[in-house]
Amino acid sequence: MTHPQQPHGSPRARIPQQPPPPGPQIRAGLWKRCLWGGLALWVLTAIVTYATKNTTLLPTLILLGSFLVPAVFVLWAYERHGRDLGVNLILGCFLVGGVLGVLGASVMEYYLLHPSVWIFVGVGLIEEAVKLLALMYVLRRHPRIHGLRAGLVLGAAVGFGFAAFESAGYAFNAAVTMKGIDLRSLLETEILRGLLAPFGHGLWTAIAGAVLLSFRKPNGRFRFAAPVILTYLGVALLHALWDSMHGIAIWLVARITGTGLERALFAQGYIPTPTDGQKHLFTLFSVGGLVVVSLLGVAWARSLARRDPSWKNTP
């Protein structure tokens, strides 16, 4: 390859260097070590807790199981696509955004929602709104942060933080029963929510955050354009479908098998239990529905990523 000749006596042209991202740096591949190391620690904690019946280990077991998958996915997103955003900002979105999200959702759902057939629609609208508000709060002092890629990474950080704290609450509720500590229920809850975590809150808030930050003004003000509102409604719908898939599956099973629906229970927000003969069909519809919702969310996020050239150029 030939290079243009420099004028005699002139200094060599310098390639401008990007300033290093703020805060500490993380070595590549840390997310893999955290995944396998954290999984080993969680299994070891579960074995020791089961063998010793030591209930003081329950917080350790709950925190490891609830935060492992969300934290690993945030680390992966940082290493692959968010190094220029900085560790401090991503960590702030994960912790501060996650806590503010669960607090806001808890308060609003307590005062605004009542048992009904539309309760999960309300849950989706409230939780997706509070997560976006939490993202905006964390970014209020970072007016230069904008664009699809930043929104995908930081929105995912808020969503995964929300998922981690919410999973910890569900695990605690599963463990504490009227008959004492139910360790098996705790482990089942953490395994299930860990496997489903990549396709829930983190994915939905990544989509909404990407569109929100793509319309952010140069002065840092957020602009609620029509695509932002429609995206919020879209992810809220995915959220509602995800949460209501159990009831939808039972309704489909009842229609197919000819079993009469207890409409009064559905109208009050209660879902009948499938019979032994209906359980296989119920599992097919409920799992299949979650897969469809997950694929829709992943395809949506990938389509947004392809629209941002900087997504492909990140290491």
Summary of the structure (lengths in Angstrom):
residues: 315
radius of gyration: 22.9
end to end distance: 25.0
largest distance: 91.5
contacts: 984
relative contact order: 0.11
helix: 74%
strand: 1%
